[in-house]
């Protein structure tokens, strides 16, 4: 049980790091002339995204960060409880 919680904790930390780095990678891709991972299909010169594309991405990233951070807090509490009981 303890090993599974530690693995889950590691996965949640990777998810938080991925969600935190994703906007940087999108901007770097746009700066290099890419599509920004689909945000601007034809590149920055002819980017016609809706007004809600940025806020939608922000809301998704905030939700992922908060959910994964909550999961990390729960995992850490469970790990501490299990280690204290042994």
URCORBEL-V197623 format. One record per residue. N is the residue number from 0. RES is the residue in one small letter. SS is DSSP state (H for helix, E for strand, C for the rest). BURIAL is # if it has 9 or more other C-alpha atoms within 8 Angstrom, else .. Layout:
n->N res->RES ss->SS burial->BURIAL
n->N res->RES ss->SS burial->BURIAL
This chain:
n->0 res->x ss->C burial->.
n->1 res->x ss->H burial->.
n->2 res->x ss->H burial->.
n->3 res->x ss->H burial->.
n->4 res->x ss->H burial->#
n->5 res->x ss->H burial->#
n->6 res->x ss->H burial->.
n->7 res->x ss->H burial->#
n->8 res->x ss->H burial->#
n->9 res->x ss->H burial->.
n->10 res->x ss->H burial->.
n->11 res->x ss->H burial->#
n->12 res->x ss->H burial->#
n->13 res->x ss->H burial->.
n->14 res->x ss->H burial->#
n->15 res->x ss->H burial->#
n->16 res->x ss->H burial->.
n->17 res->x ss->H burial->.
n->18 res->x ss->H burial->#
n->19 res->x ss->H burial->#
n->20 res->x ss->H burial->.
n->21 res->x ss->H burial->.
n->22 res->x ss->H burial->.
n->23 res->x ss->H burial->.
n->24 res->x ss->H burial->#
n->25 res->x ss->H burial->#
n->26 res->x ss->H burial->#
n->27 res->x ss->H burial->#
n->28 res->x ss->H burial->#
n->29 res->x ss->H burial->#
n->30 res->x ss->H burial->.
n->31 res->x ss->C burial->.
n->32 res->x ss->C burial->.
n->33 res->x ss->C burial->#
n->34 res->x ss->C burial->#
n->35 res->x ss->C burial->#
n->36 res->x ss->C burial->.
n->37 res->x ss->C burial->.
n->38 res->x ss->C burial->.
n->39 res->x ss->C burial->#
n->40 res->x ss->C burial->.
n->41 res->x ss->C burial->.
n->42 res->x ss->C burial->#
n->43 res->x ss->H burial->#
n->44 res->x ss->H burial->.
n->45 res->x ss->H burial->.
n->46 res->x ss->C burial->#
n->47 res->x ss->C burial->.
n->48 res->x ss->C burial->.
n->49 res->x ss->C burial->.
n->50 res->x ss->C burial->.
n->51 res->x ss->H burial->.
n->52 res->x ss->H burial->#
n->53 res->x ss->H burial->.
n->54 res->x ss->H burial->.
n->55 res->x ss->H burial->.
n->56 res->x ss->H burial->.
n->57 res->x ss->H burial->.
n->58 res->x ss->H burial->.
n->59 res->x ss->H burial->.
n->60 res->x ss->H burial->#
n->61 res->x ss->H burial->.
n->62 res->x ss->H burial->.
n->63 res->x ss->H burial->#
n->64 res->x ss->H burial->#
n->65 res->x ss->H burial->.
n->66 res->x ss->H burial->.
n->67 res->x ss->H burial->#
n->68 res->x ss->H burial->#
n->69 res->x ss->H burial->.
n->70 res->x ss->H burial->#
n->71 res->x ss->H burial->#
n->72 res->x ss->H burial->.
n->73 res->x ss->H burial->.
n->74 res->x ss->H burial->#
n->75 res->x ss->H burial->#
n->76 res->x ss->H burial->.
n->77 res->x ss->H burial->#
n->78 res->x ss->H burial->#
n->79 res->x ss->H burial->.
n->80 res->x ss->H burial->.
n->81 res->x ss->H burial->#
n->82 res->x ss->H burial->.
n->83 res->x ss->H burial->.
n->84 res->x ss->H burial->.
n->85 res->x ss->C burial->.
